[in-house]
């Protein structure tokens, strides 16, 4: 994995926000995840977990705020970011006719 930064944080967000119409899915998220740490999101349905992950992967543009992953700006450099991360969606998006290994290899 070739990272764009020597910063000790692999993920950093500042006031990261996503609004869909009248619904604020992610509201001013501020976090810093150190390189080499395992980090997870826990919360009820509708808490903004998937929306946050989609923004951090460069798939969904935030309404406001900033974030970097592997030193890449998620808005300005999403295509440079993507080769440096792995993302597997929830079960309902997996291909049931493939093995677990084949699904992981595909993604």
C-alpha angles and dihedrals in degrees: 000000000000110000126199095219145050090209115129090232118081092187126030129170131182119195090330108187136175123188125187107193105299094347121092104205097177119023120199097317113194118184143142121202116194121229111265095023126120113230131178140181119233125184147110125288110289095025093121101255097129093040090053093049092048090053092047090051092053092245097112124037116228121238090226143343129055139262140179128200119189085353094300122122107241092219103036099035109027094136091053090047098051099068088055098057139057123219128181117181126222122288096269089065095050123100107248093200090062126075121246089258092049091051091050092046090049092053 
